[in-house]
Amino acid sequence: MAALLAEDILPITQYFAYVEVSGGVGELLRTDSNLWRAYAPFSTSHRNFAARRVADRGDIYPVFRDLFTPEKHSV
């Protein structure tokens, strides 16, 4: 999956965001998911990729606002 993202998807997309939602209400996952471990390195190696975690309902809007703030993610 990570190879597909790196080789086929990221080169042709303007922006790709991965949002991981916790397993339980109000708490982050106790261990990193397989996708999180595979995708996390892309945050530093690709300007058009961002990853965030959501632990609580109240975090959803701030996370999406952060992900789609044009000043932070202009490509």
N, CA, C and O atoms as a Tripos MOL2 file, in Angstrom:
@<TRIPOS>MOLECULE
protein
  300   299    75     0     0
PROTEIN
NO_CHARGES

@<TRIPOS>ATOM
      1 N           0.8160   -1.1930    0.0000 N.3       1 MET1
      2 CA          0.0000    0.0000    0.0000 C.3       1 MET1
      3 C           0.8620    1.2610    0.0000 C.2       1 MET1
      4 O           0.5410    2.2230   -0.6970 O.2       1 MET1
      5 N           1.9440    1.2720    0.7640 N.am      2 ALA2
      6 CA          2.8180    2.4390    0.8130 C.3       2 ALA2
      7 C           3.4970    2.6780   -0.5300 C.2       2 ALA2
      8 O           3.6740    3.8250   -0.9390 O.2       2 ALA2
      9 N           3.8720    1.6190   -1.2100 N.am      3 ALA3
     10 CA          4.5100    1.7600   -2.5240 C.3       3 ALA3
     11 C           3.5300    2.3590   -3.5290 C.2       3 ALA3
     12 O           3.9090    3.2140   -4.3300 O.2       3 ALA3
     13 N           2.2990    1.9230   -3.4930 N.am      4 LEU4
     14 CA          1.2620    2.4650   -4.3710 C.3       4 LEU4
     15 C           1.0880    3.9640   -4.1250 C.2       4 LEU4
     16 O           0.9850    4.7480   -5.0690 O.2       4 LEU4
     17 N           1.0570    4.3470   -2.8680 N.am      5 LEU5
     18 CA          0.9230    5.7590   -2.5170 C.3       5 LEU5
     19 C           2.1160    6.5540   -3.0420 C.2       5 LEU5
     20 O           1.9400    7.5950   -3.6760 O.2       5 LEU5
     21 N           3.3170    6.0720   -2.7830 N.am      6 ALA6
     22 CA          4.5300    6.7920   -3.1680 C.3       6 ALA6
     23 C           4.7400    6.8520   -4.6750 C.2       6 ALA6
     24 O           5.1370    7.8880   -5.2080 O.2       6 ALA6
     25 N           4.4790    5.7640   -5.3500 N.am      7 GLU7
     26 CA          4.8130    5.6690   -6.7680 C.3       7 GLU7
     27 C           3.6870    6.0900   -7.7110 C.2       7 GLU7
     28 O           3.9550    6.6230   -8.7880 O.2       7 GLU7
     29 N           2.4460    5.8620   -7.3280 N.am      8 ASP8
     30 CA          1.3380    6.1080   -8.2480 C.3       8 ASP8
     31 C           0.4140    7.2580   -7.8470 C.2       8 ASP8
     32 O          -0.1000    7.9650   -8.7140 O.2       8 ASP8
     33 N           0.1980    7.4510   -6.5580 N.am      9 ILE9
     34 CA         -0.7910    8.4390   -6.1240 C.3       9 ILE9
     35 C          -0.1720    9.8120   -5.8560 C.2       9 ILE9
     36 O          -0.6270   10.8110   -6.4130 O.2       9 ILE9
     37 N           0.8530    9.8750   -5.0160 N.am     10 LEU10
     38 CA          1.4260   11.1740   -4.6580 C.3      10 LEU10
     39 C           1.9970   11.9500   -5.8480 C.2      10 LEU10
     40 O           1.8680   13.1740   -5.8830 O.2      10 LEU10
     41 N           2.6190   11.2880   -6.8180 N.am     11 PRO11
     42 CA          3.1390   12.0620   -7.9560 C.3      11 PRO11
     43 C           2.0690   12.7710   -8.7820 C.2      11 PRO11
     44 O           2.3750   13.7460   -9.4680 O.2      11 PRO11
     45 N           0.8350   12.3070   -8.7340 N.am     12 ILE12
     46 CA         -0.2070   12.9180   -9.5710 C.3      12 ILE12
     47 C          -1.2630   13.6960   -8.7790 C.2      12 ILE12
     48 O          -2.2210   14.2040   -9.3610 O.2      12 ILE12
     49 N          -1.0960   13.7910   -7.4730 N.am     13 THR13
     50 CA         -2.0730   14.5210   -6.6640 C.3      13 THR13
     51 C          -1.4740   15.8280   -6.1510 C.2      13 THR13
     52 O          -0.2740   15.9350   -5.9000 O.2      13 THR13
     53 N          -2.3410   16.7960   -6.0070 N.am     14 GLN14
     54 CA         -1.9090   18.0730   -5.4550 C.3      14 GLN14
     55 C          -1.7460   17.9650   -3.9350 C.2      14 GLN14
     56 O          -0.8400   18.5640   -3.3570 O.2      14 GLN14
     57 N          -2.6270   17.1990   -3.2980 N.am     15 TYR15
     58 CA         -2.5930   17.0870   -1.8350 C.3      15 TYR15
     59 C          -3.2980   15.8080   -1.4210 C.2      15 TYR15
     60 O          -4.3700   15.4920   -1.9370 O.2      15 TYR15
     61 N          -2.7030   15.0710   -0.4910 N.am     16 PHE16
     62 CA         -3.2740   13.8270    0.0180 C.3      16 PHE16
     63 C          -3.2310   13.8910    1.5350 C.2      16 PHE16
     64 O          -2.1690   14.1110    2.1180 O.2      16 PHE16
     65 N          -4.3700   13.7010    2.1760 N.am     17 ALA17
     66 CA         -4.4350   13.7300    3.6370 C.3      17 ALA17
     67 C          -4.9480   12.3910    4.1560 C.2      17 ALA17
     68 O          -5.9210   11.8400    3.6420 O.2      17 ALA17
     69 N          -4.2760   11.8820    5.1830 N.am     18 TYR18
     70 CA         -4.7000   10.6510    5.8420 C.3      18 TYR18
     71 C          -5.0940   11.0150    7.2590 C.2      18 TYR18
     72 O          -4.2870   11.5590    8.0130 O.2      18 TYR18
     73 N          -6.3220   10.7190    7.6210 N.am     19 VAL19
     74 CA         -6.8200   10.9880    8.9660 C.3      19 VAL19
     75 C          -7.1450    9.6490    9.6130 C.2      19 VAL19
     76 O          -7.9350    8.8660    9.0860 O.2      19 VAL19
     77 N          -6.5260    9.3980   10.7620 N.am     20 GLU20
     78 CA         -6.7750    8.1570   11.4830 C.3      20 GLU20
     79 C          -7.6190    8.4610   12.7180 C.2      20 GLU20
     80 O          -7.2760    9.3270   13.5220 O.2      20 GLU20
     81 N          -8.7070    7.7480   12.8520 N.am     21 VAL21
     82 CA         -9.6230    7.9340   13.9750 C.3      21 VAL21
     83 C          -9.3320    6.8700   15.0110 C.2      21 VAL21
     84 O          -9.1370    5.7010   14.6790 O.2      21 VAL21
     85 N          -9.3030    7.2820   16.2760 N.am     22 SER22
     86 CA         -8.9570    6.3460   17.3490 C.3      22 SER22
     87 C          -9.9830    5.2320   17.4890 C.2      22 SER22
     88 O         -11.1210    5.3460   17.0340 O.2      22 SER22
     89 N          -9.5570    4.1660   18.1220 N.am     23 GLY23
     90 CA        -10.4310    3.0130   18.3250 C.3      23 GLY23
     91 C         -11.4830    3.2370   19.3920 C.2      23 GLY23
     92 O         -12.5550    2.6350   19.3310 O.2      23 GLY23
     93 N         -11.2100    4.0730   20.3530 N.am     24 GLY24
     94 CA        -12.1510    4.3320   21.4380 C.3      24 GLY24
     95 C         -12.4010    5.8080   21.6060 C.2      24 GLY24
     96 O         -11.5460    6.6280   21.2700 O.2      24 GLY24
     97 N         -13.5370    6.1510   22.1120 N.am     25 VAL25
     98 CA        -13.8940    7.5540   22.2880 C.3      25 VAL25
     99 C         -12.9630    8.1790   23.3200 C.2      25 VAL25
    100 O         -12.8100    7.6620   24.4260 O.2      25 VAL25
    101 N         -12.3470    9.2920   22.9470 N.am     26 GLY26
    102 CA        -11.5310   10.0510   23.8840 C.3      26 GLY26
    103 C         -10.1300    9.5520   24.1030 C.2      26 GLY26
    104 O          -9.4290   10.0740   24.9700 O.2      26 GLY26
    105 N          -9.6910    8.5630   23.3550 N.am     27 GLU27
    106 CA         -8.3150    8.1040   23.5450 C.3      27 GLU27
    107 C          -7.6940    7.7240   22.2050 C.2      27 GLU27
    108 O          -8.3610    7.1940   21.3170 O.2      27 GLU27
    109 N          -6.4230    8.0040   22.0850 N.am     28 LEU28
    110 CA         -5.7150    7.6090   20.8730 C.3      28 LEU28
    111 C          -5.4910    6.1120   20.8870 C.2      28 LEU28
    112 O          -5.5320    5.4700   21.9370 O.2      28 LEU28
    113 N          -5.2560    5.5710   19.7160 N.am     29 LEU29
    114 CA         -4.9400    4.1490   19.6400 C.3      29 LEU29
    115 C          -3.7110    3.8640   20.4960 C.2      29 LEU29
    116 O          -2.7670    4.6540   20.5160 O.2      29 LEU29
    117 N          -3.7240    2.7630   21.1860 N.am     30 ARG30
    118 CA         -2.5950    2.4290   22.0530 C.3      30 ARG30
    119 C          -1.3650    2.0140   21.2560 C.2      30 ARG30
    120 O          -0.2370    2.1800   21.7200 O.2      30 ARG30
    121 N          -1.5750    1.4850   20.0840 N.am     31 THR31
    122 CA         -0.4710    1.1520   19.1960 C.3      31 THR31
    123 C          -0.7430    1.7500   17.8250 C.2      31 THR31
    124 O          -1.8940    1.9800   17.4520 O.2      31 THR31
    125 N           0.3010    1.9940   17.0980 N.am     32 ASP32
    126 CA          0.1400    2.5370   15.7540 C.3      32 ASP32
    127 C          -0.4930    1.4890   14.8530 C.2      32 ASP32
    128 O          -0.1400    0.3120   14.9180 O.2      32 ASP32
    129 N          -1.4220    1.9130   14.0190 N.am     33 SER33
    130 CA         -2.0200    0.9990   13.0600 C.3      33 SER33
    131 C          -1.0070    0.7190   11.9480 C.2      33 SER33
    132 O          -0.0060    1.4230   11.8140 O.2      33 SER33
    133 N          -1.2770   -0.3010   11.1670 N.am     34 ASN34
    134 CA         -0.3980   -0.6310   10.0490 C.3      34 ASN34
    135 C          -0.3170    0.5210    9.0540 C.2      34 ASN34
    136 O           0.7630    0.8520    8.5640 O.2      34 ASN34
    137 N          -1.4720    1.1320    8.7560 N.am     35 LEU35
    138 CA         -1.4560    2.2550    7.8160 C.3      35 LEU35
    139 C          -0.6920    3.4470    8.3780 C.2      35 LEU35
    140 O           0.0480    4.1080    7.6500 O.2      35 LEU35
    141 N          -0.8650    3.7250    9.6610 N.am     36 TRP36
    142 CA         -0.1500    4.8530   10.2620 C.3      36 TRP36
    143 C           1.3600    4.6230   10.1580 C.2      36 TRP36
    144 O           2.1010    5.5330    9.7880 O.2      36 TRP36
    145 N           1.8120    3.4220   10.4800 N.am     37 ARG37
    146 CA          3.2470    3.1220   10.3840 C.3      37 ARG37
    147 C           3.7450    3.2320    8.9450 C.2      37 ARG37
    148 O           4.8650    3.6840    8.7090 O.2      37 ARG37
    149 N           2.9300    2.8270    7.9950 N.am     38 ALA38
    150 CA          3.3380    2.8800    6.5910 C.3      38 ALA38
    151 C           3.3150    4.3050    6.0450 C.2      38 ALA38
    152 O           4.1840    4.6790    5.2580 O.2      38 ALA38
    153 N           2.3360    5.0960    6.4550 N.am     39 TYR39
    154 CA          2.1590    6.4290    5.9000 C.3      39 TYR39
    155 C           2.9360    7.5290    6.6280 C.2      39 TYR39
    156 O           3.2750    8.5380    6.0110 O.2      39 TYR39
    157 N           3.2210    7.3670    7.8960 N.am     40 ALA40
    158 CA          3.8590    8.4280    8.6890 C.3      40 ALA40
    159 C           5.1360    8.9840    8.0550 C.2      40 ALA40
    160 O           5.3200   10.2010    8.0670 O.2      40 ALA40
    161 N           6.0150    8.1650    7.5090 N.am     41 PRO41
    162 CA          7.2370    8.7180    6.9080 C.3      41 PRO41
    163 C           6.9860    9.6690    5.7380 C.2      41 PRO41
    164 O           7.8300   10.5170    5.4500 O.2      41 PRO41
    165 N           5.8590    9.5490    5.0680 N.am     42 PHE42
    166 CA          5.5640   10.4290    3.9440 C.3      42 PHE42
    167 C           5.3570   11.8730    4.3830 C.2      42 PHE42
    168 O           5.5040   12.7890    3.5740 O.2      42 PHE42
    169 N           5.0200   12.0880    5.6400 N.am     43 SER43
    170 CA          4.8120   13.4490    6.1420 C.3      43 SER43
    171 C           6.0770   14.2860    6.0380 C.2      43 SER43
    172 O           6.0120   15.4990    5.8410 O.2      43 SER43
    173 N           7.2170   13.6440    6.1700 N.am     44 THR44
    174 CA          8.4800   14.3850    6.0980 C.3      44 THR44
    175 C           9.1100   14.3360    4.7110 C.2      44 THR44
    176 O           9.9180   15.2000    4.3700 O.2      44 THR44
    177 N           8.7560   13.3510    3.9180 N.am     45 SER45
    178 CA          9.4030   13.2030    2.6150 C.3      45 SER45
    179 C           8.5850   13.7480    1.4370 C.2      45 SER45
    180 O           9.1170   13.8910    0.3360 O.2      45 SER45
    181 N           7.3120   14.0500    1.6500 N.am     46 HIS46
    182 CA          6.4580   14.5530    0.5670 C.3      46 HIS46
    183 C           5.6810   15.7760    1.0520 C.2      46 HIS46
    184 O           4.9290   15.6970    2.0230 O.2      46 HIS46
    185 N           5.8670   16.9000    0.3740 N.am     47 ARG47
    186 CA          5.1710   18.1340    0.7660 C.3      47 ARG47
    187 C           3.6680   18.0520    0.5570 C.2      47 ARG47
    188 O           2.9170   18.7790    1.2070 O.2      47 ARG47
    189 N           3.2190   17.1860   -0.3300 N.am     48 ASN48
    190 CA          1.7930   17.1040   -0.6360 C.3      48 ASN48
    191 C           1.0680   16.0240    0.1690 C.2      48 ASN48
    192 O          -0.0330   15.6090   -0.1920 O.2      48 ASN48
    193 N           1.6880   15.5740    1.2570 N.am     49 PHE49
    194 CA          1.0780   14.5500    2.1110 C.3      49 PHE49
    195 C           1.0170   15.0550    3.5480 C.2      49 PHE49
    196 O           1.9660   15.6570    4.0500 O.2      49 PHE49
    197 N          -0.1160   14.7980    4.1990 N.am     50 ALA50
    198 CA         -0.2700   15.1420    5.6160 C.3      50 ALA50
    199 C          -1.0240   14.0190    6.3110 C.2      50 ALA50
    200 O          -1.9230   13.4060    5.7350 O.2      50 ALA50
    201 N          -0.6460   13.7590    7.5530 N.am     51 ALA51
    202 CA         -1.3140   12.7280    8.3540 C.3      51 ALA51
    203 C          -1.6390   13.3040    9.7240 C.2      51 ALA51
    204 O          -0.8220   13.9930   10.3340 O.2      51 ALA51
    205 N          -2.8350   13.0130   10.1920 N.am     52 ARG52
    206 CA         -3.2630   13.4700   11.5140 C.3      52 ARG52
    207 C          -4.0810   12.3770   12.1780 C.2      52 ARG52
    208 O          -4.6100   11.4810   11.5200 O.2      52 ARG52
    209 N          -4.1730   12.4730   13.4940 N.am     53 ARG53
    210 CA         -5.0030   11.5510   14.2700 C.3      53 ARG53
    211 C          -6.1210   12.3210   14.9540 C.2      53 ARG53
    212 O          -5.9520   13.4680   15.3660 O.2      53 ARG53
    213 N          -7.2590   11.6630   15.0640 N.am     54 VAL54
    214 CA         -8.4120   12.2340   15.7470 C.3      54 VAL54
    215 C          -8.7470   11.3060   16.9070 C.2      54 VAL54
    216 O          -8.9950   10.1160   16.7160 O.2      54 VAL54
    217 N          -8.7490   11.8690   18.1140 N.am     55 ALA55
    218 CA         -9.0200   11.0650   19.2980 C.3      55 ALA55
    219 C         -10.4300   11.2690   19.8220 C.2      55 ALA55
    220 O         -10.9610   10.4030   20.5190 O.2      55 ALA55
    221 N         -11.0410   12.3900   19.5010 N.am     56 ASP56
    222 CA        -12.3250   12.7310   20.0800 C.3      56 ASP56
    223 C         -13.1500   13.5100   19.0610 C.2      56 ASP56
    224 O         -12.5900   14.1550   18.1750 O.2      56 ASP56
    225 N         -14.4690   13.4580   19.1790 N.am     57 ARG57
    226 CA        -15.3420   14.1910   18.2520 C.3      57 ARG57
    227 C         -14.9820   15.6600   18.1560 C.2      57 ARG57
    228 O         -15.0120   16.2510   17.0760 O.2      57 ARG57
    229 N         -14.6460   16.2360   19.2770 N.am     58 GLY58
    230 CA        -14.3010   17.6490   19.3070 C.3      58 GLY58
    231 C         -13.0310   17.9820   18.5480 C.2      58 GLY58
    232 O         -12.7820   19.1490   18.2460 O.2      58 GLY58
    233 N         -12.2250   16.9800   18.2360 N.am     59 ASP59
    234 CA        -10.9770   17.1940   17.5080 C.3      59 ASP59
    235 C         -11.1630   17.1720   15.9900 C.2      59 ASP59
    236 O         -10.2690   17.5910   15.2540 O.2      59 ASP59
    237 N         -12.2970   16.6950   15.5200 N.am     60 ILE60
    238 CA        -12.4870   16.5090   14.0850 C.3      60 ILE60
    239 C         -12.3820   17.8400   13.3300 C.2      60 ILE60
    240 O         -11.5980   17.9470   12.3860 O.2      60 ILE60
    241 N         -13.1470   18.8370   13.7260 N.am     61 TYR61
    242 CA        -13.1120   20.1130   13.0130 C.3      61 TYR61
    243 C         -11.7250   20.7600   13.0700 C.2      61 TYR61
    244 O         -11.2220   21.1830   12.0290 O.2      61 TYR61
    245 N         -11.0860   20.8540   14.2420 N.am     62 PRO62
    246 CA         -9.7440   21.4560   14.2690 C.3      62 PRO62
    247 C          -8.7270   20.6980   13.4040 C.2      62 PRO62
    248 O          -7.8670   21.3160   12.7780 O.2      62 PRO62
    249 N          -8.8210   19.3840   13.3680 N.am     63 VAL63
    250 CA         -7.8880   18.6060   12.5330 C.3      63 VAL63
    251 C          -8.1110   18.9140   11.0590 C.2      63 VAL63
    252 O          -7.1510   19.1480   10.3250 O.2      63 VAL63
    253 N          -9.3590   18.9180   10.6190 N.am     64 PHE64
    254 CA         -9.6350   19.2220    9.2190 C.3      64 PHE64
    255 C          -9.2900   20.6710    8.8800 C.2      64 PHE64
    256 O          -8.7950   20.9440    7.7870 O.2      64 PHE64
    257 N          -9.5400   21.5920    9.7870 N.am     65 ARG65
    258 CA         -9.1770   22.9900    9.5520 C.3      65 ARG65
    259 C          -7.6630   23.1050    9.3900 C.2      65 ARG65
    260 O          -7.1850   23.8240    8.5120 O.2      65 ARG65
    261 N          -6.9100   22.4020   10.2290 N.am     66 ASP66
    262 CA         -5.4540   22.4110   10.1290 C.3      66 ASP66
    263 C          -4.9940   21.8010    8.8020 C.2      66 ASP66
    264 O          -4.1050   22.3390    8.1430 O.2      66 ASP66
    265 N          -5.5940   20.6950    8.4220 N.am     67 LEU67
    266 CA         -5.1940   20.0220    7.1830 C.3      67 LEU67
    267 C          -5.4400   20.8740    5.9490 C.2      67 LEU67
    268 O          -4.6720   20.8120    4.9890 O.2      67 LEU67
    269 N          -6.4970   21.6630    5.9640 N.am     68 PHE68
    270 CA         -6.8730   22.3970    4.7700 C.3      68 PHE68
    271 C          -6.6910   23.9060    4.8820 C.2      68 PHE68
    272 O          -7.3770   24.6680    4.2010 O.2      68 PHE68
    273 N          -5.7770   24.3350    5.7320 N.am     69 THR69
    274 CA         -5.4110   25.7440    5.8090 C.3      69 THR69
    275 C          -4.4200   26.0170    4.6860 C.2      69 THR69
    276 O          -3.3140   25.4780    4.6950 O.2      69 THR69
    277 N          -4.8000   26.8430    3.7220 N.am     70 PRO70
    278 CA         -3.9580   27.0430    2.5380 C.3      70 PRO70
    279 C          -2.5360   27.5290    2.8350 C.2      70 PRO70
    280 O          -1.6000   27.1300    2.1430 O.2      70 PRO70
    281 N          -2.3590   28.3630    3.8250 N.am     71 GLU71
    282 CA         -1.0300   28.8890    4.1190 C.3      71 GLU71
    283 C          -0.0580   27.7810    4.5070 C.2      71 GLU71
    284 O           1.1340   27.8700    4.2140 O.2      71 GLU71
    285 N          -0.5530   26.7460    5.1590 N.am     72 LYS72
    286 CA          0.3300   25.6830    5.6290 C.3      72 LYS72
    287 C           0.6750   24.6880    4.5370 C.2      72 LYS72
    288 O           1.7350   24.0630    4.5800 O.2      72 LYS72
    289 N          -0.1990   24.5340    3.5660 N.am     73 HIS73
    290 CA         -0.0340   23.4400    2.6240 C.3      73 HIS73
    291 C          -0.0440   23.8810    1.1690 C.2      73 HIS73
    292 O          -0.5530   23.1640    0.3070 O.2      73 HIS73
    293 N           0.5090   25.0450    0.8890 N.am     74 SER74
    294 CA          0.5570   25.4510   -0.5110 C.3      74 SER74
    295 C           1.6020   24.6210   -1.2360 C.2      74 SER74
    296 O           2.7180   24.4240   -0.7550 O.2      74 SER74
    297 N           1.2080   24.1460   -2.4000 N.am     75 VAL75
    298 CA          2.1030   23.2790   -3.1800 C.3      75 VAL75
    299 C           2.4610   23.9740   -4.4670 C.2      75 VAL75
    300 O           3.2060   23.4250   -5.2780 O.2      75 VAL75
@<TRIPOS>BOND
     1     1     2 1
     2     2     3 1
     3     3     4 2
     4     3     5 am
     5     5     6 1
     6     6     7 1
     7     7     8 2
     8     7     9 am
     9     9    10 1
    10    10    11 1
    11    11    12 2
    12    11    13 am
    13    13    14 1
    14    14    15 1
    15    15    16 2
    16    15    17 am
    17    17    18 1
    18    18    19 1
    19    19    20 2
    20    19    21 am
    21    21    22 1
    22    22    23 1
    23    23    24 2
    24    23    25 am
    25    25    26 1
    26    26    27 1
    27    27    28 2
    28    27    29 am
    29    29    30 1
    30    30    31 1
    31    31    32 2
    32    31    33 am
    33    33    34 1
    34    34    35 1
    35    35    36 2
    36    35    37 am
    37    37    38 1
    38    38    39 1
    39    39    40 2
    40    39    41 am
    41    41    42 1
    42    42    43 1
    43    43    44 2
    44    43    45 am
    45    45    46 1
    46    46    47 1
    47    47    48 2
    48    47    49 am
    49    49    50 1
    50    50    51 1
    51    51    52 2
    52    51    53 am
    53    53    54 1
    54    54    55 1
    55    55    56 2
    56    55    57 am
    57    57    58 1
    58    58    59 1
    59    59    60 2
    60    59    61 am
    61    61    62 1
    62    62    63 1
    63    63    64 2
    64    63    65 am
    65    65    66 1
    66    66    67 1
    67    67    68 2
    68    67    69 am
    69    69    70 1
    70    70    71 1
    71    71    72 2
    72    71    73 am
    73    73    74 1
    74    74    75 1
    75    75    76 2
    76    75    77 am
    77    77    78 1
    78    78    79 1
    79    79    80 2
    80    79    81 am
    81    81    82 1
    82    82    83 1
    83    83    84 2
    84    83    85 am
    85    85    86 1
    86    86    87 1
    87    87    88 2
    88    87    89 am
    89    89    90 1
    90    90    91 1
    91    91    92 2
    92    91    93 am
    93    93    94 1
    94    94    95 1
    95    95    96 2
    96    95    97 am
    97    97    98 1
    98    98    99 1
    99    99   100 2
   100    99   101 am
   101   101   102 1
   102   102   103 1
   103   103   104 2
   104   103   105 am
   105   105   106 1
   106   106   107 1
   107   107   108 2
   108   107   109 am
   109   109   110 1
   110   110   111 1
   111   111   112 2
   112   111   113 am
   113   113   114 1
   114   114   115 1
   115   115   116 2
   116   115   117 am
   117   117   118 1
   118   118   119 1
   119   119   120 2
   120   119   121 am
   121   121   122 1
   122   122   123 1
   123   123   124 2
   124   123   125 am
   125   125   126 1
   126   126   127 1
   127   127   128 2
   128   127   129 am
   129   129   130 1
   130   130   131 1
   131   131   132 2
   132   131   133 am
   133   133   134 1
   134   134   135 1
   135   135   136 2
   136   135   137 am
   137   137   138 1
   138   138   139 1
   139   139   140 2
   140   139   141 am
   141   141   142 1
   142   142   143 1
   143   143   144 2
   144   143   145 am
   145   145   146 1
   146   146   147 1
   147   147   148 2
   148   147   149 am
   149   149   150 1
   150   150   151 1
   151   151   152 2
   152   151   153 am
   153   153   154 1
   154   154   155 1
   155   155   156 2
   156   155   157 am
   157   157   158 1
   158   158   159 1
   159   159   160 2
   160   159   161 am
   161   161   162 1
   162   162   163 1
   163   163   164 2
   164   163   165 am
   165   165   166 1
   166   166   167 1
   167   167   168 2
   168   167   169 am
   169   169   170 1
   170   170   171 1
   171   171   172 2
   172   171   173 am
   173   173   174 1
   174   174   175 1
   175   175   176 2
   176   175   177 am
   177   177   178 1
   178   178   179 1
   179   179   180 2
   180   179   181 am
   181   181   182 1
   182   182   183 1
   183   183   184 2
   184   183   185 am
   185   185   186 1
   186   186   187 1
   187   187   188 2
   188   187   189 am
   189   189   190 1
   190   190   191 1
   191   191   192 2
   192   191   193 am
   193   193   194 1
   194   194   195 1
   195   195   196 2
   196   195   197 am
   197   197   198 1
   198   198   199 1
   199   199   200 2
   200   199   201 am
   201   201   202 1
   202   202   203 1
   203   203   204 2
   204   203   205 am
   205   205   206 1
   206   206   207 1
   207   207   208 2
   208   207   209 am
   209   209   210 1
   210   210   211 1
   211   211   212 2
   212   211   213 am
   213   213   214 1
   214   214   215 1
   215   215   216 2
   216   215   217 am
   217   217   218 1
   218   218   219 1
   219   219   220 2
   220   219   221 am
   221   221   222 1
   222   222   223 1
   223   223   224 2
   224   223   225 am
   225   225   226 1
   226   226   227 1
   227   227   228 2
   228   227   229 am
   229   229   230 1
   230   230   231 1
   231   231   232 2
   232   231   233 am
   233   233   234 1
   234   234   235 1
   235   235   236 2
   236   235   237 am
   237   237   238 1
   238   238   239 1
   239   239   240 2
   240   239   241 am
   241   241   242 1
   242   242   243 1
   243   243   244 2
   244   243   245 am
   245   245   246 1
   246   246   247 1
   247   247   248 2
   248   247   249 am
   249   249   250 1
   250   250   251 1
   251   251   252 2
   252   251   253 am
   253   253   254 1
   254   254   255 1
   255   255   256 2
   256   255   257 am
   257   257   258 1
   258   258   259 1
   259   259   260 2
   260   259   261 am
   261   261   262 1
   262   262   263 1
   263   263   264 2
   264   263   265 am
   265   265   266 1
   266   266   267 1
   267   267   268 2
   268   267   269 am
   269   269   270 1
   270   270   271 1
   271   271   272 2
   272   271   273 am
   273   273   274 1
   274   274   275 1
   275   275   276 2
   276   275   277 am
   277   277   278 1
   278   278   279 1
   279   279   280 2
   280   279   281 am
   281   281   282 1
   282   282   283 1
   283   283   284 2
   284   283   285 am
   285   285   286 1
   286   286   287 1
   287   287   288 2
   288   287   289 am
   289   289   290 1
   290   290   291 1
   291   291   292 2
   292   291   293 am
   293   293   294 1
   294   294   295 1
   295   295   296 2
   296   295   297 am
   297   297   298 1
   298   298   299 1
   299   299   300 2
@<TRIPOS>SUBSTRUCTURE
     1 MET1         2 RESIDUE 1 A MET
     2 ALA2         6 RESIDUE 1 A ALA
     3 ALA3        10 RESIDUE 1 A ALA
     4 LEU4        14 RESIDUE 1 A LEU
     5 LEU5        18 RESIDUE 1 A LEU
     6 ALA6        22 RESIDUE 1 A ALA
     7 GLU7        26 RESIDUE 1 A GLU
     8 ASP8        30 RESIDUE 1 A ASP
     9 ILE9        34 RESIDUE 1 A ILE
    10 LEU10       38 RESIDUE 1 A LEU
    11 PRO11       42 RESIDUE 1 A PRO
    12 ILE12       46 RESIDUE 1 A ILE
    13 THR13       50 RESIDUE 1 A THR
    14 GLN14       54 RESIDUE 1 A GLN
    15 TYR15       58 RESIDUE 1 A TYR
    16 PHE16       62 RESIDUE 1 A PHE
    17 ALA17       66 RESIDUE 1 A ALA
    18 TYR18       70 RESIDUE 1 A TYR
    19 VAL19       74 RESIDUE 1 A VAL
    20 GLU20       78 RESIDUE 1 A GLU
    21 VAL21       82 RESIDUE 1 A VAL
    22 SER22       86 RESIDUE 1 A SER
    23 GLY23       90 RESIDUE 1 A GLY
    24 GLY24       94 RESIDUE 1 A GLY
    25 VAL25       98 RESIDUE 1 A VAL
    26 GLY26      102 RESIDUE 1 A GLY
    27 GLU27      106 RESIDUE 1 A GLU
    28 LEU28      110 RESIDUE 1 A LEU
    29 LEU29      114 RESIDUE 1 A LEU
    30 ARG30      118 RESIDUE 1 A ARG
    31 THR31      122 RESIDUE 1 A THR
    32 ASP32      126 RESIDUE 1 A ASP
    33 SER33      130 RESIDUE 1 A SER
    34 ASN34      134 RESIDUE 1 A ASN
    35 LEU35      138 RESIDUE 1 A LEU
    36 TRP36      142 RESIDUE 1 A TRP
    37 ARG37      146 RESIDUE 1 A ARG
    38 ALA38      150 RESIDUE 1 A ALA
    39 TYR39      154 RESIDUE 1 A TYR
    40 ALA40      158 RESIDUE 1 A ALA
    41 PRO41      162 RESIDUE 1 A PRO
    42 PHE42      166 RESIDUE 1 A PHE
    43 SER43      170 RESIDUE 1 A SER
    44 THR44      174 RESIDUE 1 A THR
    45 SER45      178 RESIDUE 1 A SER
    46 HIS46      182 RESIDUE 1 A HIS
    47 ARG47      186 RESIDUE 1 A ARG
    48 ASN48      190 RESIDUE 1 A ASN
    49 PHE49      194 RESIDUE 1 A PHE
    50 ALA50      198 RESIDUE 1 A ALA
    51 ALA51      202 RESIDUE 1 A ALA
    52 ARG52      206 RESIDUE 1 A ARG
    53 ARG53      210 RESIDUE 1 A ARG
    54 VAL54      214 RESIDUE 1 A VAL
    55 ALA55      218 RESIDUE 1 A ALA
    56 ASP56      222 RESIDUE 1 A ASP
    57 ARG57      226 RESIDUE 1 A ARG
    58 GLY58      230 RESIDUE 1 A GLY
    59 ASP59      234 RESIDUE 1 A ASP
    60 ILE60      238 RESIDUE 1 A ILE
    61 TYR61      242 RESIDUE 1 A TYR
    62 PRO62      246 RESIDUE 1 A PRO
    63 VAL63      250 RESIDUE 1 A VAL
    64 PHE64      254 RESIDUE 1 A PHE
    65 ARG65      258 RESIDUE 1 A ARG
    66 ASP66      262 RESIDUE 1 A ASP
    67 LEU67      266 RESIDUE 1 A LEU
    68 PHE68      270 RESIDUE 1 A PHE
    69 THR69      274 RESIDUE 1 A THR
    70 PRO70      278 RESIDUE 1 A PRO
    71 GLU71      282 RESIDUE 1 A GLU
    72 LYS72      286 RESIDUE 1 A LYS
    73 HIS73      290 RESIDUE 1 A HIS
    74 SER74      294 RESIDUE 1 A SER
    75 VAL75      298 RESIDUE 1 A VAL
